[in-house]
Amino acid sequence: MTELPVRVADVTALPRPRVERLTDPAPDGTDLVTVGDEQMPAAELARRYISSRREIEDLRRQSHDGGRAVKSDAELRPWQVELLKLQRHLESANMRMIVLFEGRDAAGKGGTIRRVTRYMNETRRMLAVLDRRLAEADYLAEEYSVADMATWPWARAIRAIGLDMAEWPNVSRWFEAVGGRPAVIAGTEVKNAANLGSARPVLTPEQWSNLFGENMLASSGVPRP
């Protein structure tokens, strides 16, 4: 949640200082002024005043930017709820979704597409690094180690984003070798255990709505789209 800085209404103008020019200049010839009970050179007073004005402008700018971010979050929140509902449906139905980006030139499509594809590109880059390493050794650290234990589940998940491990033959060979180890087989079969449901509770429609759906949206006070 975005934290609002000081609001513009809370930023008051600087009070006008009571400035009195001394009749006699300082020994070095610098004019002195009195602000309250403090004496200072006129140049120092000007420097402090300019610095204070800059601080006020920074506070006003931060307040404006913070308010705009909060407004944007409030406008996007209902759509985020709908996306979560869609995600739940896709997961429960074991379905995939195609996303089409359509709009006029310079409408921001490129930036949106880059935000989606950057993770796919990074996954491909990491698989290429793994493939080069596994061309030199059977396992990531030459012998089976915690490096393979930590990386294998990540490699197993690339199928969920539509990548074919056959594009990286060394990774594919390593993946099959690690997946064939008795301990790994036993671990992957946990999903079929009888008590798995107790480890991952299933939300009722009412609970889902309270956490992510219509009830949550209604309680937030955010207007519906």
PyMOL commands that place a pseudoatom at each C-alpha (Angstrom):
pseudoatom trace, name=CA, resn=MET, resi=1, chain=A, elem=C, hetatm=0, pos=[0.000, 0.000, 0.000]
pseudoatom trace, name=CA, resn=THR, resi=2, chain=A, elem=C, hetatm=0, pos=[1.354, 3.449, -0.913]
pseudoatom trace, name=CA, resn=GLU, resi=3, chain=A, elem=C, hetatm=0, pos=[2.048, 5.673, 2.061]
pseudoatom trace, name=CA, resn=LEU, resi=4, chain=A, elem=C, hetatm=0, pos=[0.955, 9.247, 1.556]
pseudoatom trace, name=CA, resn=PRO, resi=5, chain=A, elem=C, hetatm=0, pos=[3.500, 11.938, 2.361]
pseudoatom trace, name=CA, resn=VAL, resi=6, chain=A, elem=C, hetatm=0, pos=[2.528, 15.219, 3.968]
pseudoatom trace, name=CA, resn=ARG, resi=7, chain=A, elem=C, hetatm=0, pos=[-0.534, 16.651, 2.270]
pseudoatom trace, name=CA, resn=VAL, resi=8, chain=A, elem=C, hetatm=0, pos=[-0.378, 19.980, 0.505]
pseudoatom trace, name=CA, resn=ALA, resi=9, chain=A, elem=C, hetatm=0, pos=[-2.857, 21.420, 2.975]
pseudoatom trace, name=CA, resn=ASP, resi=10, chain=A, elem=C, hetatm=0, pos=[-0.432, 20.664, 5.831]
pseudoatom trace, name=CA, resn=VAL, resi=11, chain=A, elem=C, hetatm=0, pos=[2.418, 22.578, 4.216]
pseudoatom trace, name=CA, resn=THR, resi=12, chain=A, elem=C, hetatm=0, pos=[2.163, 26.184, 5.306]
pseudoatom trace, name=CA, resn=ALA, resi=13, chain=A, elem=C, hetatm=0, pos=[4.059, 29.105, 3.890]
pseudoatom trace, name=CA, resn=LEU, resi=14, chain=A, elem=C, hetatm=0, pos=[7.149, 30.234, 5.697]
pseudoatom trace, name=CA, resn=PRO, resi=15, chain=A, elem=C, hetatm=0, pos=[6.455, 33.049, 8.153]
pseudoatom trace, name=CA, resn=ARG, resi=16, chain=A, elem=C, hetatm=0, pos=[8.030, 36.317, 7.248]
pseudoatom trace, name=CA, resn=PRO, resi=17, chain=A, elem=C, hetatm=0, pos=[11.073, 36.763, 9.492]
pseudoatom trace, name=CA, resn=ARG, resi=18, chain=A, elem=C, hetatm=0, pos=[11.510, 39.907, 11.494]
pseudoatom trace, name=CA, resn=VAL, resi=19, chain=A, elem=C, hetatm=0, pos=[14.577, 41.303, 9.846]
pseudoatom trace, name=CA, resn=GLU, resi=20, chain=A, elem=C, hetatm=0, pos=[16.408, 44.308, 11.249]
pseudoatom trace, name=CA, resn=ARG, resi=21, chain=A, elem=C, hetatm=0, pos=[19.522, 45.664, 9.593]
pseudoatom trace, name=CA, resn=LEU, resi=22, chain=A, elem=C, hetatm=0, pos=[22.158, 46.611, 12.123]
pseudoatom trace, name=CA, resn=THR, resi=23, chain=A, elem=C, hetatm=0, pos=[23.432, 50.126, 11.978]
pseudoatom trace, name=CA, resn=ASP, resi=24, chain=A, elem=C, hetatm=0, pos=[27.035, 48.997, 12.049]
pseudoatom trace, name=CA, resn=PRO, resi=25, chain=A, elem=C, hetatm=0, pos=[28.389, 46.311, 9.659]
pseudoatom trace, name=CA, resn=ALA, resi=26, chain=A, elem=C, hetatm=0, pos=[30.430, 43.360, 10.897]
pseudoatom trace, name=CA, resn=PRO, resi=27, chain=A, elem=C, hetatm=0, pos=[34.189, 43.815, 11.197]
pseudoatom trace, name=CA, resn=ASP, resi=28, chain=A, elem=C, hetatm=0, pos=[34.688, 42.019, 7.874]
pseudoatom trace, name=CA, resn=GLY, resi=29, chain=A, elem=C, hetatm=0, pos=[32.314, 44.398, 6.127]
pseudoatom trace, name=CA, resn=THR, resi=30, chain=A, elem=C, hetatm=0, pos=[29.405, 41.872, 5.906]
pseudoatom trace, name=CA, resn=ASP, resi=31, chain=A, elem=C, hetatm=0, pos=[25.936, 43.225, 6.586]
pseudoatom trace, name=CA, resn=LEU, resi=32, chain=A, elem=C, hetatm=0, pos=[24.313, 41.465, 9.532]
pseudoatom trace, name=CA, resn=VAL, resi=33, chain=A, elem=C, hetatm=0, pos=[20.593, 40.937, 10.011]
pseudoatom trace, name=CA, resn=THR, resi=34, chain=A, elem=C, hetatm=0, pos=[18.596, 39.858, 13.043]
pseudoatom trace, name=CA, resn=VAL, resi=35, chain=A, elem=C, hetatm=0, pos=[16.036, 37.072, 12.649]
pseudoatom trace, name=CA, resn=GLY, resi=36, chain=A, elem=C, hetatm=0, pos=[14.284, 36.558, 15.949]
pseudoatom trace, name=CA, resn=ASP, resi=37, chain=A, elem=C, hetatm=0, pos=[17.124, 36.403, 18.451]
pseudoatom trace, name=CA, resn=GLU, resi=38, chain=A, elem=C, hetatm=0, pos=[19.733, 35.247, 15.953]
pseudoatom trace, name=CA, resn=GLN, resi=39, chain=A, elem=C, hetatm=0, pos=[22.160, 37.407, 14.035]
pseudoatom trace, name=CA, resn=MET, resi=40, chain=A, elem=C, hetatm=0, pos=[23.516, 36.246, 10.708]
pseudoatom trace, name=CA, resn=PRO, resi=41, chain=A, elem=C, hetatm=0, pos=[24.947, 37.595, 7.461]
pseudoatom trace, name=CA, resn=ALA, resi=42, chain=A, elem=C, hetatm=0, pos=[22.362, 38.570, 4.882]
pseudoatom trace, name=CA, resn=ALA, resi=43, chain=A, elem=C, hetatm=0, pos=[23.778, 35.977, 2.482]
pseudoatom trace, name=CA, resn=GLU, resi=44, chain=A, elem=C, hetatm=0, pos=[23.174, 33.213, 5.039]
pseudoatom trace, name=CA, resn=LEU, resi=45, chain=A, elem=C, hetatm=0, pos=[19.587, 34.353, 5.521]
pseudoatom trace, name=CA, resn=ALA, resi=46, chain=A, elem=C, hetatm=0, pos=[19.022, 34.230, 1.765]
pseudoatom trace, name=CA, resn=ARG, resi=47, chain=A, elem=C, hetatm=0, pos=[20.560, 30.743, 1.583]
pseudoatom trace, name=CA, resn=ARG, resi=48, chain=A, elem=C, hetatm=0, pos=[18.310, 29.433, 4.369]
pseudoatom trace, name=CA, resn=TYR, resi=49, chain=A, elem=C, hetatm=0, pos=[15.230, 30.959, 2.792]
pseudoatom trace, name=CA, resn=ILE, resi=50, chain=A, elem=C, hetatm=0, pos=[15.955, 29.387, -0.622]
pseudoatom trace, name=CA, resn=SER, resi=51, chain=A, elem=C, hetatm=0, pos=[16.645, 26.009, 1.021]
pseudoatom trace, name=CA, resn=SER, resi=52, chain=A, elem=C, hetatm=0, pos=[13.345, 26.156, 2.934]
pseudoatom trace, name=CA, resn=ARG, resi=53, chain=A, elem=C, hetatm=0, pos=[11.407, 27.041, -0.199]
pseudoatom trace, name=CA, resn=ARG, resi=54, chain=A, elem=C, hetatm=0, pos=[12.940, 24.063, -1.997]
pseudoatom trace, name=CA, resn=GLU, resi=55, chain=A, elem=C, hetatm=0, pos=[11.929, 21.737, 0.840]
pseudoatom trace, name=CA, resn=ILE, resi=56, chain=A, elem=C, hetatm=0, pos=[8.339, 22.996, 0.616]
pseudoatom trace, name=CA, resn=GLU, resi=57, chain=A, elem=C, hetatm=0, pos=[8.257, 22.454, -3.143]
pseudoatom trace, name=CA, resn=ASP, resi=58, chain=A, elem=C, hetatm=0, pos=[9.617, 18.917, -2.661]
pseudoatom trace, name=CA, resn=LEU, resi=59, chain=A, elem=C, hetatm=0, pos=[6.872, 18.175, -0.117]
pseudoatom trace, name=CA, resn=ARG, resi=60, chain=A, elem=C, hetatm=0, pos=[4.208, 19.477, -2.472]
pseudoatom trace, name=CA, resn=ARG, resi=61, chain=A, elem=C, hetatm=0, pos=[5.570, 17.402, -5.345]
pseudoatom trace, name=CA, resn=GLN, resi=62, chain=A, elem=C, hetatm=0, pos=[5.717, 14.257, -3.181]
pseudoatom trace, name=CA, resn=SER, resi=63, chain=A, elem=C, hetatm=0, pos=[2.170, 14.869, -1.983]
pseudoatom trace, name=CA, resn=HIS, resi=64, chain=A, elem=C, hetatm=0, pos=[0.930, 15.189, -5.553]
pseudoatom trace, name=CA, resn=ASP, resi=65, chain=A, elem=C, hetatm=0, pos=[2.763, 12.066, -6.716]
pseudoatom trace, name=CA, resn=GLY, resi=66, chain=A, elem=C, hetatm=0, pos=[1.614, 10.064, -3.687]
pseudoatom trace, name=CA, resn=GLY, resi=67, chain=A, elem=C, hetatm=0, pos=[-2.021, 11.052, -4.171]
pseudoatom trace, name=CA, resn=ARG, resi=68, chain=A, elem=C, hetatm=0, pos=[-1.839, 10.095, -7.832]
pseudoatom trace, name=CA, resn=ALA, resi=69, chain=A, elem=C, hetatm=0, pos=[-0.372, 6.670, -6.943]
pseudoatom trace, name=CA, resn=VAL, resi=70, chain=A, elem=C, hetatm=0, pos=[-3.113, 6.003, -4.390]
pseudoatom trace, name=CA, resn=LYS, resi=71, chain=A, elem=C, hetatm=0, pos=[-5.791, 6.966, -6.899]
pseudoatom trace, name=CA, resn=SER, resi=72, chain=A, elem=C, hetatm=0, pos=[-4.222, 4.652, -9.486]
pseudoatom trace, name=CA, resn=ASP, resi=73, chain=A, elem=C, hetatm=0, pos=[-4.138, 1.769, -6.993]
pseudoatom trace, name=CA, resn=ALA, resi=74, chain=A, elem=C, hetatm=0, pos=[-7.796, 2.310, -6.140]
pseudoatom trace, name=CA, resn=GLU, resi=75, chain=A, elem=C, hetatm=0, pos=[-8.772, 2.266, -9.815]
pseudoatom trace, name=CA, resn=LEU, resi=76, chain=A, elem=C, hetatm=0, pos=[-6.771, -0.917, -10.532]
pseudoatom trace, name=CA, resn=ARG, resi=77, chain=A, elem=C, hetatm=0, pos=[-7.886, -2.886, -7.478]
pseudoatom trace, name=CA, resn=PRO, resi=78, chain=A, elem=C, hetatm=0, pos=[-11.261, -4.057, -8.867]
pseudoatom trace, name=CA, resn=TRP, resi=79, chain=A, elem=C, hetatm=0, pos=[-9.531, -5.343, -12.001]
pseudoatom trace, name=CA, resn=GLN, resi=80, chain=A, elem=C, hetatm=0, pos=[-6.950, -7.142, -9.884]
pseudoatom trace, name=CA, resn=VAL, resi=81, chain=A, elem=C, hetatm=0, pos=[-9.817, -8.942, -8.140]
pseudoatom trace, name=CA, resn=GLU, resi=82, chain=A, elem=C, hetatm=0, pos=[-11.191, -10.029, -11.515]
pseudoatom trace, name=CA, resn=LEU, resi=83, chain=A, elem=C, hetatm=0, pos=[-7.769, -11.278, -12.607]
pseudoatom trace, name=CA, resn=LEU, resi=84, chain=A, elem=C, hetatm=0, pos=[-7.464, -13.343, -9.426]
pseudoatom trace, name=CA, resn=LYS, resi=85, chain=A, elem=C, hetatm=0, pos=[-10.864, -14.873, -10.110]
pseudoatom trace, name=CA, resn=LEU, resi=86, chain=A, elem=C, hetatm=0, pos=[-9.782, -15.664, -13.662]
pseudoatom trace, name=CA, resn=GLN, resi=87, chain=A, elem=C, hetatm=0, pos=[-6.542, -17.194, -12.391]
pseudoatom trace, name=CA, resn=ARG, resi=88, chain=A, elem=C, hetatm=0, pos=[-8.472, -19.412, -10.004]
pseudoatom trace, name=CA, resn=HIS, resi=89, chain=A, elem=C, hetatm=0, pos=[-10.714, -20.617, -12.815]
pseudoatom trace, name=CA, resn=LEU, resi=90, chain=A, elem=C, hetatm=0, pos=[-7.776, -21.379, -15.115]
pseudoatom trace, name=CA, resn=GLU, resi=91, chain=A, elem=C, hetatm=0, pos=[-5.995, -23.320, -12.396]
pseudoatom trace, name=CA, resn=SER, resi=92, chain=A, elem=C, hetatm=0, pos=[-9.049, -25.334, -11.394]
pseudoatom trace, name=CA, resn=ALA, resi=93, chain=A, elem=C, hetatm=0, pos=[-9.904, -26.143, -15.047]
pseudoatom trace, name=CA, resn=ASN, resi=94, chain=A, elem=C, hetatm=0, pos=[-6.255, -26.763, -16.016]
pseudoatom trace, name=CA, resn=MET, resi=95, chain=A, elem=C, hetatm=0, pos=[-6.607, -24.293, -18.884]
pseudoatom trace, name=CA, resn=ARG, resi=96, chain=A, elem=C, hetatm=0, pos=[-4.258, -21.864, -20.596]
pseudoatom trace, name=CA, resn=MET, resi=97, chain=A, elem=C, hetatm=0, pos=[-4.942, -18.321, -21.671]
pseudoatom trace, name=CA, resn=ILE, resi=98, chain=A, elem=C, hetatm=0, pos=[-3.802, -16.301, -24.674]
pseudoatom trace, name=CA, resn=VAL, resi=99, chain=A, elem=C, hetatm=0, pos=[-3.306, -12.585, -24.056]
pseudoatom trace, name=CA, resn=LEU, resi=100, chain=A, elem=C, hetatm=0, pos=[-3.713, -10.210, -27.021]
pseudoatom trace, name=CA, resn=PHE, resi=101, chain=A, elem=C, hetatm=0, pos=[-2.423, -6.646, -26.860]
pseudoatom trace, name=CA, resn=GLU, resi=102, chain=A, elem=C, hetatm=0, pos=[-4.234, -4.294, -29.199]
pseudoatom trace, name=CA, resn=GLY, resi=103, chain=A, elem=C, hetatm=0, pos=[-4.040, -0.525, -29.477]
pseudoatom trace, name=CA, resn=ARG, resi=104, chain=A, elem=C, hetatm=0, pos=[-2.817, 2.379, -31.507]
pseudoatom trace, name=CA, resn=ASP, resi=105, chain=A, elem=C, hetatm=0, pos=[0.846, 3.143, -32.001]
pseudoatom trace, name=CA, resn=ALA, resi=106, chain=A, elem=C, hetatm=0, pos=[2.586, 4.703, -28.993]
pseudoatom trace, name=CA, resn=ALA, resi=107, chain=A, elem=C, hetatm=0, pos=[-0.272, 3.523, -26.727]
pseudoatom trace, name=CA, resn=GLY, resi=108, chain=A, elem=C, hetatm=0, pos=[2.111, 1.637, -24.469]
pseudoatom trace, name=CA, resn=LYS, resi=109, chain=A, elem=C, hetatm=0, pos=[1.710, -1.855, -25.919]
pseudoatom trace, name=CA, resn=GLY, resi=110, chain=A, elem=C, hetatm=0, pos=[5.450, -2.326, -26.218]
pseudoatom trace, name=CA, resn=GLY, resi=111, chain=A, elem=C, hetatm=0, pos=[6.086, -1.611, -22.554]
pseudoatom trace, name=CA, resn=THR, resi=112, chain=A, elem=C, hetatm=0, pos=[3.294, -3.930, -21.459]
pseudoatom trace, name=CA, resn=ILE, resi=113, chain=A, elem=C, hetatm=0, pos=[4.500, -6.736, -23.690]
pseudoatom trace, name=CA, resn=ARG, resi=114, chain=A, elem=C, hetatm=0, pos=[8.064, -6.285, -22.430]
pseudoatom trace, name=CA, resn=ARG, resi=115, chain=A, elem=C, hetatm=0, pos=[6.859, -6.612, -18.848]
pseudoatom trace, name=CA, resn=VAL, resi=116, chain=A, elem=C, hetatm=0, pos=[5.341, -9.977, -19.738]
pseudoatom trace, name=CA, resn=THR, resi=117, chain=A, elem=C, hetatm=0, pos=[8.077, -11.324, -21.991]
pseudoatom trace, name=CA, resn=ARG, resi=118, chain=A, elem=C, hetatm=0, pos=[11.015, -10.267, -19.822]
pseudoatom trace, name=CA, resn=TYR, resi=119, chain=A, elem=C, hetatm=0, pos=[10.426, -13.238, -17.508]
pseudoatom trace, name=CA, resn=MET, resi=120, chain=A, elem=C, hetatm=0, pos=[10.130, -15.635, -20.426]
pseudoatom trace, name=CA, resn=ASN, resi=121, chain=A, elem=C, hetatm=0, pos=[13.365, -14.271, -21.886]
pseudoatom trace, name=CA, resn=GLU, resi=122, chain=A, elem=C, hetatm=0, pos=[15.107, -14.525, -18.526]
pseudoatom trace, name=CA, resn=THR, resi=123, chain=A, elem=C, hetatm=0, pos=[13.967, -18.146, -18.174]
pseudoatom trace, name=CA, resn=ARG, resi=124, chain=A, elem=C, hetatm=0, pos=[15.387, -18.944, -21.609]
pseudoatom trace, name=CA, resn=ARG, resi=125, chain=A, elem=C, hetatm=0, pos=[18.661, -17.258, -20.708]
pseudoatom trace, name=CA, resn=MET, resi=126, chain=A, elem=C, hetatm=0, pos=[18.975, -19.251, -17.486]
pseudoatom trace, name=CA, resn=LEU, resi=127, chain=A, elem=C, hetatm=0, pos=[18.203, -22.505, -19.305]
pseudoatom trace, name=CA, resn=ALA, resi=128, chain=A, elem=C, hetatm=0, pos=[20.925, -21.713, -21.822]
pseudoatom trace, name=CA, resn=VAL, resi=129, chain=A, elem=C, hetatm=0, pos=[23.398, -21.153, -18.975]
pseudoatom trace, name=CA, resn=LEU, resi=130, chain=A, elem=C, hetatm=0, pos=[22.392, -24.458, -17.405]
pseudoatom trace, name=CA, resn=ASP, resi=131, chain=A, elem=C, hetatm=0, pos=[22.695, -26.235, -20.728]
pseudoatom trace, name=CA, resn=ARG, resi=132, chain=A, elem=C, hetatm=0, pos=[26.246, -24.977, -21.250]
pseudoatom trace, name=CA, resn=ARG, resi=133, chain=A, elem=C, hetatm=0, pos=[27.236, -26.035, -17.743]
pseudoatom trace, name=CA, resn=LEU, resi=134, chain=A, elem=C, hetatm=0, pos=[25.638, -29.475, -18.066]
pseudoatom trace, name=CA, resn=ALA, resi=135, chain=A, elem=C, hetatm=0, pos=[27.481, -30.031, -21.335]
pseudoatom trace, name=CA, resn=GLU, resi=136, chain=A, elem=C, hetatm=0, pos=[30.615, -30.189, -19.178]
pseudoatom trace, name=CA, resn=ALA, resi=137, chain=A, elem=C, hetatm=0, pos=[29.361, -32.292, -16.260]
pseudoatom trace, name=CA, resn=ASP, resi=138, chain=A, elem=C, hetatm=0, pos=[26.607, -34.707, -15.320]
pseudoatom trace, name=CA, resn=TYR, resi=139, chain=A, elem=C, hetatm=0, pos=[25.449, -32.453, -12.488]
pseudoatom trace, name=CA, resn=LEU, resi=140, chain=A, elem=C, hetatm=0, pos=[25.728, -28.764, -11.724]
pseudoatom trace, name=CA, resn=ALA, resi=141, chain=A, elem=C, hetatm=0, pos=[28.568, -29.265, -9.237]
pseudoatom trace, name=CA, resn=GLU, resi=142, chain=A, elem=C, hetatm=0, pos=[29.946, -32.288, -11.156]
pseudoatom trace, name=CA, resn=GLU, resi=143, chain=A, elem=C, hetatm=0, pos=[28.504, -34.591, -8.479]
pseudoatom trace, name=CA, resn=TYR, resi=144, chain=A, elem=C, hetatm=0, pos=[24.897, -34.648, -7.311]
pseudoatom trace, name=CA, resn=SER, resi=145, chain=A, elem=C, hetatm=0, pos=[24.494, -31.892, -4.724]
pseudoatom trace, name=CA, resn=VAL, resi=146, chain=A, elem=C, hetatm=0, pos=[22.121, -29.394, -3.153]
pseudoatom trace, name=CA, resn=ALA, resi=147, chain=A, elem=C, hetatm=0, pos=[22.525, -27.272, -6.304]
pseudoatom trace, name=CA, resn=ASP, resi=148, chain=A, elem=C, hetatm=0, pos=[20.670, -29.927, -8.298]
pseudoatom trace, name=CA, resn=MET, resi=149, chain=A, elem=C, hetatm=0, pos=[18.073, -30.345, -5.530]
pseudoatom trace, name=CA, resn=ALA, resi=150, chain=A, elem=C, hetatm=0, pos=[17.328, -26.617, -5.565]
pseudoatom trace, name=CA, resn=THR, resi=151, chain=A, elem=C, hetatm=0, pos=[17.301, -26.202, -9.361]
pseudoatom trace, name=CA, resn=TRP, resi=152, chain=A, elem=C, hetatm=0, pos=[15.316, -29.270, -10.388]
pseudoatom trace, name=CA, resn=PRO, resi=153, chain=A, elem=C, hetatm=0, pos=[11.917, -28.019, -9.087]
pseudoatom trace, name=CA, resn=TRP, resi=154, chain=A, elem=C, hetatm=0, pos=[12.444, -24.733, -10.953]
pseudoatom trace, name=CA, resn=ALA, resi=155, chain=A, elem=C, hetatm=0, pos=[13.242, -26.587, -14.184]
pseudoatom trace, name=CA, resn=ARG, resi=156, chain=A, elem=C, hetatm=0, pos=[10.200, -28.784, -13.635]
pseudoatom trace, name=CA, resn=ALA, resi=157, chain=A, elem=C, hetatm=0, pos=[7.977, -25.709, -13.645]
pseudoatom trace, name=CA, resn=ILE, resi=158, chain=A, elem=C, hetatm=0, pos=[9.000, -24.416, -17.096]
pseudoatom trace, name=CA, resn=ARG, resi=159, chain=A, elem=C, hetatm=0, pos=[6.334, -26.616, -18.666]
pseudoatom trace, name=CA, resn=ALA, resi=160, chain=A, elem=C, hetatm=0, pos=[3.735, -24.403, -17.013]
pseudoatom trace, name=CA, resn=ILE, resi=161, chain=A, elem=C, hetatm=0, pos=[4.777, -21.479, -19.228]
pseudoatom trace, name=CA, resn=GLY, resi=162, chain=A, elem=C, hetatm=0, pos=[4.826, -23.518, -22.419]
pseudoatom trace, name=CA, resn=LEU, resi=163, chain=A, elem=C, hetatm=0, pos=[8.570, -24.148, -22.809]
pseudoatom trace, name=CA, resn=ASP, resi=164, chain=A, elem=C, hetatm=0, pos=[9.818, -27.435, -24.238]
pseudoatom trace, name=CA, resn=MET, resi=165, chain=A, elem=C, hetatm=0, pos=[12.861, -28.741, -22.413]
pseudoatom trace, name=CA, resn=ALA, resi=166, chain=A, elem=C, hetatm=0, pos=[13.911, -30.585, -25.577]
pseudoatom trace, name=CA, resn=GLU, resi=167, chain=A, elem=C, hetatm=0, pos=[15.328, -27.247, -26.790]
pseudoatom trace, name=CA, resn=TRP, resi=168, chain=A, elem=C, hetatm=0, pos=[18.072, -27.691, -24.191]
pseudoatom trace, name=CA, resn=PRO, resi=169, chain=A, elem=C, hetatm=0, pos=[19.249, -31.315, -24.562]
pseudoatom trace, name=CA, resn=ASN, resi=170, chain=A, elem=C, hetatm=0, pos=[21.749, -31.225, -21.715]
pseudoatom trace, name=CA, resn=VAL, resi=171, chain=A, elem=C, hetatm=0, pos=[19.177, -29.809, -19.331]
pseudoatom trace, name=CA, resn=SER, resi=172, chain=A, elem=C, hetatm=0, pos=[16.703, -32.454, -20.510]
pseudoatom trace, name=CA, resn=ARG, resi=173, chain=A, elem=C, hetatm=0, pos=[19.207, -35.255, -19.881]
pseudoatom trace, name=CA, resn=TRP, resi=174, chain=A, elem=C, hetatm=0, pos=[20.039, -33.861, -16.418]
pseudoatom trace, name=CA, resn=PHE, resi=175, chain=A, elem=C, hetatm=0, pos=[16.346, -33.354, -15.609]
pseudoatom trace, name=CA, resn=GLU, resi=176, chain=A, elem=C, hetatm=0, pos=[15.552, -37.002, -16.350]
pseudoatom trace, name=CA, resn=ALA, resi=177, chain=A, elem=C, hetatm=0, pos=[18.565, -38.209, -14.359]
pseudoatom trace, name=CA, resn=VAL, resi=178, chain=A, elem=C, hetatm=0, pos=[17.639, -36.187, -11.265]
pseudoatom trace, name=CA, resn=GLY, resi=179, chain=A, elem=C, hetatm=0, pos=[13.958, -37.030, -11.613]
pseudoatom trace, name=CA, resn=GLY, resi=180, chain=A, elem=C, hetatm=0, pos=[14.791, -40.740, -11.670]
pseudoatom trace, name=CA, resn=ARG, resi=181, chain=A, elem=C, hetatm=0, pos=[16.511, -40.735, -8.277]
pseudoatom trace, name=CA, resn=PRO, resi=182, chain=A, elem=C, hetatm=0, pos=[14.495, -42.623, -5.624]
pseudoatom trace, name=CA, resn=ALA, resi=183, chain=A, elem=C, hetatm=0, pos=[14.326, -39.712, -3.187]
pseudoatom trace, name=CA, resn=VAL, resi=184, chain=A, elem=C, hetatm=0, pos=[13.122, -37.325, -5.899]
pseudoatom trace, name=CA, resn=ILE, resi=185, chain=A, elem=C, hetatm=0, pos=[10.488, -39.810, -7.042]
pseudoatom trace, name=CA, resn=ALA, resi=186, chain=A, elem=C, hetatm=0, pos=[9.270, -40.152, -3.471]
pseudoatom trace, name=CA, resn=GLY, resi=187, chain=A, elem=C, hetatm=0, pos=[9.115, -36.378, -3.099]
pseudoatom trace, name=CA, resn=THR, resi=188, chain=A, elem=C, hetatm=0, pos=[7.163, -35.795, -6.296]
pseudoatom trace, name=CA, resn=GLU, resi=189, chain=A, elem=C, hetatm=0, pos=[4.632, -38.441, -5.293]
pseudoatom trace, name=CA, resn=VAL, resi=190, chain=A, elem=C, hetatm=0, pos=[3.714, -36.495, -2.159]
pseudoatom trace, name=CA, resn=LYS, resi=191, chain=A, elem=C, hetatm=0, pos=[1.007, -34.780, -4.214]
pseudoatom trace, name=CA, resn=ASN, resi=192, chain=A, elem=C, hetatm=0, pos=[-0.831, -38.113, -4.257]
pseudoatom trace, name=CA, resn=ALA, resi=193, chain=A, elem=C, hetatm=0, pos=[-0.673, -38.557, -0.487]
pseudoatom trace, name=CA, resn=ALA, resi=194, chain=A, elem=C, hetatm=0, pos=[-3.973, -39.046, 1.295]
pseudoatom trace, name=CA, resn=ASN, resi=195, chain=A, elem=C, hetatm=0, pos=[-3.348, -36.207, 3.760]
pseudoatom trace, name=CA, resn=LEU, resi=196, chain=A, elem=C, hetatm=0, pos=[-2.296, -33.631, 1.177]
pseudoatom trace, name=CA, resn=GLY, resi=197, chain=A, elem=C, hetatm=0, pos=[-5.644, -31.865, 1.510]
pseudoatom trace, name=CA, resn=SER, resi=198, chain=A, elem=C, hetatm=0, pos=[-4.894, -31.052, 5.136]
pseudoatom trace, name=CA, resn=ALA, resi=199, chain=A, elem=C, hetatm=0, pos=[-1.610, -29.441, 4.115]
pseudoatom trace, name=CA, resn=ARG, resi=200, chain=A, elem=C, hetatm=0, pos=[-3.293, -27.213, 1.540]
pseudoatom trace, name=CA, resn=PRO, resi=201, chain=A, elem=C, hetatm=0, pos=[-6.772, -26.192, 2.681]
pseudoatom trace, name=CA, resn=VAL, resi=202, chain=A, elem=C, hetatm=0, pos=[-9.429, -25.596, 0.045]
pseudoatom trace, name=CA, resn=LEU, resi=203, chain=A, elem=C, hetatm=0, pos=[-11.298, -22.308, 0.374]
pseudoatom trace, name=CA, resn=THR, resi=204, chain=A, elem=C, hetatm=0, pos=[-15.050, -22.272, 0.255]
pseudoatom trace, name=CA, resn=PRO, resi=205, chain=A, elem=C, hetatm=0, pos=[-16.684, -19.780, -2.140]
pseudoatom trace, name=CA, resn=GLU, resi=206, chain=A, elem=C, hetatm=0, pos=[-17.467, -17.550, 0.843]
pseudoatom trace, name=CA, resn=GLN, resi=207, chain=A, elem=C, hetatm=0, pos=[-13.883, -17.644, 2.119]
pseudoatom trace, name=CA, resn=TRP, resi=208, chain=A, elem=C, hetatm=0, pos=[-12.545, -16.915, -1.359]
pseudoatom trace, name=CA, resn=SER, resi=209, chain=A, elem=C, hetatm=0, pos=[-14.886, -13.960, -1.703]
pseudoatom trace, name=CA, resn=ASN, resi=210, chain=A, elem=C, hetatm=0, pos=[-13.803, -12.615, 1.686]
pseudoatom trace, name=CA, resn=LEU, resi=211, chain=A, elem=C, hetatm=0, pos=[-10.130, -12.810, 0.744]
pseudoatom trace, name=CA, resn=PHE, resi=212, chain=A, elem=C, hetatm=0, pos=[-10.082, -12.012, -2.974]
pseudoatom trace, name=CA, resn=GLY, resi=213, chain=A, elem=C, hetatm=0, pos=[-13.567, -11.521, -4.371]
pseudoatom trace, name=CA, resn=GLU, resi=214, chain=A, elem=C, hetatm=0, pos=[-16.722, -9.496, -4.103]
pseudoatom trace, name=CA, resn=ASN, resi=215, chain=A, elem=C, hetatm=0, pos=[-16.910, -9.382, -0.301]
pseudoatom trace, name=CA, resn=MET, resi=216, chain=A, elem=C, hetatm=0, pos=[-13.355, -8.083, -0.062]
pseudoatom trace, name=CA, resn=LEU, resi=217, chain=A, elem=C, hetatm=0, pos=[-14.079, -5.482, -2.702]
pseudoatom trace, name=CA, resn=ALA, resi=218, chain=A, elem=C, hetatm=0, pos=[-17.276, -4.362, -1.001]
pseudoatom trace, name=CA, resn=SER, resi=219, chain=A, elem=C, hetatm=0, pos=[-15.575, -3.992, 2.381]
pseudoatom trace, name=CA, resn=SER, resi=220, chain=A, elem=C, hetatm=0, pos=[-12.802, -1.859, 0.889]
pseudoatom trace, name=CA, resn=GLY, resi=221, chain=A, elem=C, hetatm=0, pos=[-15.241, 0.847, -0.180]
pseudoatom trace, name=CA, resn=VAL, resi=222, chain=A, elem=C, hetatm=0, pos=[-13.716, 0.982, -3.643]
pseudoatom trace, name=CA, resn=PRO, resi=223, chain=A, elem=C, hetatm=0, pos=[-16.347, 1.662, -6.324]
pseudoatom trace, name=CA, resn=ARG, resi=224, chain=A, elem=C, hetatm=0, pos=[-16.905, -1.197, -8.713]
pseudoatom trace, name=CA, resn=PRO, resi=225, chain=A, elem=C, hetatm=0, pos=[-15.974, -0.750, -12.393]
for i in range(1, 225): cmd.bond("trace and resi %d" % i, "trace and resi %d" % (i + 1))
show_as sticks, trace
zoom trace
